[in-house]
Amino acid sequence: MMADKKIKIDPTEFALAVVSGSNLNAADDVRASKDGLKRYLSAYLLIEEFNQLESGQFSLLKKSDLTLLVKALEGIKFD
């Protein structure tokens, strides 16, 4: 059963995948690098937060309650 298994996403792999799939065509290399770094850090921190939520709450949720986890993740702001 999926709800019985803990999910842990590697934050480095996820963040690298997000950045590599991003369009970072800025006017200059510095701006593109800053945009890439911001995107990398946002993705990394998002997965860290997900892993913490999962380890603390996800195993207690039933399959029908997974929408609560999705709503919690949507509320995370990194601005």
C-alpha positions as CSV (number, residue, x, y, z in Angstrom):
1,M,0.0,0.0,0.0
2,M,1.4,3.4,-1.0
3,A,0.4,5.1,2.2
4,D,2.5,2.7,4.2
5,K,5.7,3.6,2.3
6,K,7.8,6.7,3.1
7,I,8.7,8.8,0.2
8,K,12.1,10.6,0.3
9,I,13.2,12.7,-2.7
10,D,16.8,13.5,-3.1
11,P,16.9,17.3,-2.9
12,T,20.1,17.7,-5.0
13,E,18.9,15.5,-7.8
14,F,15.5,17.2,-7.8
15,A,17.0,20.7,-7.8
16,L,19.4,19.8,-10.6
17,A,16.5,18.4,-12.7
18,V,14.5,21.6,-12.2
19,V,17.4,23.9,-13.2
20,S,18.4,21.7,-16.2
21,G,14.8,21.8,-17.4
22,S,14.5,25.5,-17.0
23,N,14.9,28.2,-19.7
24,L,17.5,30.6,-18.3
25,N,17.9,32.9,-21.2
26,A,18.6,36.2,-19.5
27,A,20.2,39.3,-21.0
28,D,23.6,38.4,-19.5
29,D,25.4,35.5,-17.8
30,V,25.2,37.0,-14.3
31,R,21.4,37.4,-14.5
32,A,21.0,33.8,-15.9
33,S,23.3,32.5,-13.1
34,K,21.3,34.3,-10.5
35,D,18.0,33.0,-11.9
36,G,19.4,29.5,-12.0
37,L,20.7,29.7,-8.4
38,K,17.3,31.0,-7.2
39,R,15.5,28.2,-9.0
40,Y,17.9,25.6,-7.6
41,L,17.6,26.8,-4.1
42,S,13.8,27.1,-4.3
43,A,13.5,23.5,-5.6
44,Y,16.0,22.2,-3.0
45,L,14.2,23.9,-0.1
46,L,10.8,22.7,-1.4
47,I,12.0,19.1,-1.4
48,E,13.6,19.5,2.0
49,E,10.2,20.8,3.3
50,F,8.4,17.9,1.6
51,N,10.7,15.3,3.1
52,Q,10.1,16.8,6.6
53,L,6.4,16.8,6.1
54,E,6.5,13.3,4.8
55,S,8.6,11.9,7.6
56,G,6.4,13.6,10.2
57,Q,2.9,13.3,8.8
58,F,2.7,11.4,5.5
59,S,2.9,7.9,7.0
60,L,-0.1,8.8,9.2
61,L,-2.2,9.8,6.2
62,K,-4.6,7.5,4.4
63,K,-4.7,7.4,0.7
64,S,-7.8,9.6,0.6
65,D,-6.0,12.3,2.7
66,L,-3.1,12.9,0.4
67,T,-4.8,16.0,-0.8
68,L,-4.0,17.6,2.5
69,L,-0.3,17.1,1.8
70,V,-0.6,18.7,-1.6
71,K,-2.4,21.7,-0.1
72,A,0.3,22.0,2.6
73,L,3.0,22.1,-0.1
74,E,1.1,24.6,-2.2
75,G,1.2,27.0,0.8
76,I,5.0,27.1,1.0
77,K,6.4,30.4,-0.1
78,F,10.0,31.1,-1.0
79,D,10.0,34.7,-1.8
